[in-house]
Amino acid sequence: MDRAKFFAALRSSLFRGRLSQNQANGMEAILDAWEESLCDVRWLSYMLATAYHETDNTMCAVVENLNYSAAGLKVTFPKYFTAAQAVIYARQPQRIANRAYASTYGQWR
């Protein structure tokens, strides 16, 4: 792949003419991983699109923290936690994830 052409095309179409070094570094890491172990361009498209969406266009790693207080659980996940449940689950990230994301990812425990 001609990375210079790749980045030029992305810069003009997806990043409104500007691409930070951090964004380029993030995409370089994805391109390196793809070239090392995958060859189907559909996988590359999926990887880049997912990273673009999940990082809010920053293309940088995001660390999620589910260490919510009871009040935070009520605000963030009102559909999954009553006030009493929020107190029980507060500050227990794994339990919070299992409850909040179970129906989405099938990981209820």
C-alpha positions as CSV (number, residue, x, y, z in Angstrom):
1,M,0.0,0.0,0.0
2,D,1.2,3.5,-0.8
3,R,0.8,5.1,2.6
4,A,1.5,8.6,1.3
5,K,-1.5,8.4,-1.1
6,F,-3.6,6.7,1.6
7,F,-3.0,9.5,4.1
8,A,-3.4,12.2,1.4
9,A,-6.8,10.8,0.5
10,L,-7.9,10.5,4.1
11,R,-6.7,14.0,5.0
12,S,-8.7,15.6,2.3
13,S,-11.9,13.5,2.6
14,L,-12.3,12.3,6.2
15,F,-10.3,14.7,8.3
16,R,-11.2,18.0,6.6
17,G,-7.7,18.7,5.4
18,R,-6.0,18.2,8.7
19,L,-4.5,15.1,10.2
20,S,-2.6,15.3,13.5
21,Q,0.5,13.2,14.2
22,N,-1.4,11.3,16.8
23,Q,-4.1,10.4,14.3
24,A,-1.5,9.3,11.8
25,N,0.3,7.2,14.5
26,G,-3.0,5.5,15.4
27,M,-3.7,4.6,11.8
28,E,-0.1,3.5,11.2
29,A,-0.5,1.0,14.1
30,I,-3.6,-0.4,12.4
31,L,-2.0,-0.5,9.0
32,D,1.1,-2.3,10.5
33,A,-1.1,-4.9,12.2
34,W,-3.2,-5.5,9.1
35,E,-0.1,-5.9,6.9
36,E,1.5,-8.3,9.3
37,S,-1.4,-10.7,9.7
38,L,-4.3,-9.9,7.4
39,C,-4.6,-9.4,3.7
40,D,-8.2,-8.8,3.0
41,V,-8.9,-5.1,2.5
42,R,-12.3,-5.5,4.0
43,W,-10.7,-6.2,7.3
44,L,-8.7,-3.0,7.0
45,S,-11.8,-1.0,6.2
46,Y,-13.6,-2.5,9.2
47,M,-10.7,-1.8,11.5
48,L,-10.2,1.8,10.4
49,A,-14.0,2.5,10.5
50,T,-14.4,1.1,13.9
51,A,-11.4,3.0,15.3
52,Y,-12.7,6.2,13.7
53,H,-16.1,5.8,15.3
54,E,-15.0,4.5,18.7
55,T,-12.3,7.1,19.2
56,D,-14.5,10.0,18.1
57,N,-12.2,10.5,15.1
58,T,-9.0,10.8,17.2
59,M,-7.7,7.4,16.2
60,C,-6.0,7.2,19.6
61,A,-6.5,4.6,22.2
62,V,-9.4,5.2,24.6
63,V,-9.5,3.8,28.1
64,E,-13.0,3.2,29.4
65,N,-13.6,3.4,33.1
66,L,-16.8,1.9,34.6
67,N,-15.9,2.7,38.2
68,Y,-19.2,4.6,38.7
69,S,-20.6,5.8,41.9
70,A,-24.2,5.1,42.7
71,A,-25.2,8.5,41.5
72,G,-23.1,8.1,38.3
73,L,-24.8,4.8,37.5
74,K,-28.3,6.4,37.8
75,V,-27.3,9.1,35.4
76,T,-25.4,7.0,32.9
77,F,-27.4,3.8,33.0
78,P,-30.9,4.7,34.3
79,K,-32.5,1.8,32.4
80,Y,-30.3,-0.8,34.1
81,F,-30.1,0.4,37.7
82,T,-32.7,1.4,40.2
83,A,-31.5,3.6,43.1
84,A,-31.1,0.5,45.3
85,Q,-29.3,-1.5,42.7
86,A,-27.0,1.4,42.0
87,V,-25.8,1.4,45.6
88,I,-25.1,-2.3,45.4
89,Y,-23.2,-2.1,42.1
90,A,-21.3,1.1,42.7
91,R,-17.5,1.0,42.2
92,Q,-17.6,-2.5,40.8
93,P,-16.7,-2.1,37.2
94,Q,-16.9,-5.8,36.1
95,R,-20.4,-6.2,37.7
96,I,-21.5,-2.9,36.1
97,A,-20.3,-4.0,32.7
98,N,-22.0,-7.4,33.0
99,R,-25.3,-5.8,33.9
100,A,-25.2,-2.8,31.6
101,Y,-23.9,-4.6,28.5
102,A,-25.2,-8.1,28.9
103,S,-28.1,-7.7,26.4
104,T,-25.8,-6.2,23.9
105,Y,-22.8,-8.5,24.1
106,G,-24.3,-11.6,25.8
107,Q,-22.0,-11.6,28.8
108,W,-24.4,-11.7,31.7
109,R,-22.9,-13.4,34.7
